[in-house]
């Protein structure tokens, strides 16, 4: 997220709070009640955003994690492309041996 995006979001939340306040006053609430309900809506929105953030952290669905995963896959693909056919055959043999030994260990 760029700095201008963060500033825009902040201004948007501020404007939304003002709009909610005005709408509640037009709906018949006095200034104090409209202010309290506006704060309640904004705090509820903040808590909702926080819960989605914590969910993304818990599931490791963050931008950094995705970039790291993509980078690791790109490095592995580049290494595989650079290997000779003999090295690929040796690697495949090693993988099959490891898979076979893990199957035996699990039984």
ABEGO torsion letter per residue (X at the ends): XBAAAAAAAAAAAAAAAAAAAAAAAAAGBBAAAAAAAAAAAAAAAAAAAAAAAAAAAAAGABAAAAAAAAAAAAAAAAAAAABBAAAAAAAAAAAAAAAAAAAAAAX
